[in-house]
């Protein structure tokens, strides 16, 4: 059965299914997944080639550190894990292939 709920950040109402039961370890699993994704995202972005970096910065920068500072998805990933957001969008109009590779790794 669907019911109305306001999100934790005050947005809403939205229709959601009955809340799923969470075991006692849920918060620890979320924390571990968040930390793991944050580390993996940073490693992937720092290891990008010059051409990948240029593609993600619209040709403005070749230093991967610029991408690391501007393309951080890990917090949005946490919001999805915490059910504040329904999903995390990994998108770039010209470099979707790079973000797809990051997610697949």
C-alpha positions as CSV (number, residue, x, y, z in Angstrom):
1,X,0.0,0.0,0.0
2,X,1.3,3.5,-0.9
3,X,1.2,6.4,1.5
4,X,2.3,10.0,1.6
5,X,5.6,11.0,3.2
6,X,7.6,14.1,3.5
7,X,11.3,13.6,2.9
8,X,13.8,14.3,5.6
9,X,14.8,17.6,3.9
10,X,11.3,18.9,3.9
11,X,10.4,18.1,0.3
12,X,7.3,16.2,-0.5
13,X,4.8,14.8,-0.4
14,X,5.8,11.8,-2.4
15,X,4.2,8.4,-2.8
16,X,6.4,5.6,-1.4
17,X,5.9,2.0,-0.6
18,X,5.7,0.9,3.0
19,X,9.0,1.4,4.6
20,X,11.3,-1.6,4.3
21,X,12.4,-3.2,7.6
22,X,16.0,-2.5,8.4
23,X,18.2,-4.7,10.4
24,X,20.4,-3.5,13.2
25,X,23.5,-3.4,10.9
26,X,21.9,-1.1,8.3
27,X,23.7,2.1,9.3
28,X,27.0,0.3,9.4
29,X,26.4,-1.1,5.9
30,X,25.5,2.3,4.6
31,X,28.6,3.9,6.2
32,X,30.9,1.2,4.7
33,X,29.3,1.5,1.2
34,X,29.6,5.3,1.3
35,X,33.3,5.2,2.4
36,X,34.1,2.6,-0.2
37,X,32.4,4.5,-3.0
38,X,34.1,7.8,-2.0
39,X,37.6,6.1,-2.1
40,X,36.9,4.4,-5.4
41,X,35.5,7.5,-7.1
42,X,38.6,9.5,-6.0
43,X,41.0,6.9,-7.3
44,X,39.2,6.6,-10.6
45,X,39.1,10.3,-11.2
46,X,42.8,10.8,-10.2
47,X,43.8,8.0,-12.6
48,X,42.1,9.4,-15.6
49,X,44.1,10.2,-18.7
50,X,44.7,13.7,-19.9
51,X,42.1,13.2,-22.7
52,X,39.5,12.0,-20.3
53,X,40.2,14.9,-18.0
54,X,39.9,17.4,-20.8
55,X,36.6,15.8,-21.9
56,X,35.1,16.1,-18.4
57,X,36.3,19.7,-18.1
58,X,35.1,20.8,-21.5
59,X,38.7,21.2,-22.6
60,X,39.6,23.7,-19.9
61,X,41.9,21.6,-17.7
62,X,44.2,18.6,-18.1
63,X,44.8,18.1,-14.3
64,X,42.7,15.3,-12.8
65,X,42.7,17.1,-9.5
66,X,40.3,19.7,-11.0
67,X,37.9,16.9,-11.8
68,X,38.2,15.5,-8.4
69,X,37.3,18.8,-6.9
70,X,34.3,19.4,-9.2
71,X,32.9,15.9,-10.0
72,X,32.2,14.5,-6.6
73,X,29.2,12.2,-6.5
74,X,29.8,10.5,-3.2
75,X,27.6,12.7,-1.2
76,X,24.7,12.3,-3.5
77,X,25.3,8.5,-3.3
78,X,25.0,8.8,0.5
79,X,21.7,10.7,0.2
80,X,20.4,7.9,-2.0
81,X,21.6,5.2,0.5
82,X,19.9,7.2,3.3
83,X,16.7,7.4,1.2
84,X,16.8,11.2,1.2
85,X,17.0,11.1,-2.6
86,X,15.5,8.4,-4.8
87,X,18.6,7.9,-6.9
88,X,22.0,9.4,-7.9
89,X,22.5,10.7,-11.4
90,X,25.9,10.2,-13.0
91,X,25.7,12.4,-16.1
92,X,27.8,14.6,-18.3
93,X,26.6,15.8,-21.7
94,X,29.9,15.0,-23.5
95,X,31.5,12.4,-21.2
96,X,28.9,9.9,-20.3
97,X,31.2,7.0,-21.4
98,X,33.7,8.1,-18.7
99,X,31.1,8.2,-15.9
100,X,29.6,4.9,-17.1
101,X,33.1,3.3,-16.8
102,X,33.5,4.8,-13.3
103,X,30.2,3.3,-12.1
104,X,31.0,-0.1,-13.7
105,X,34.3,-0.3,-11.9
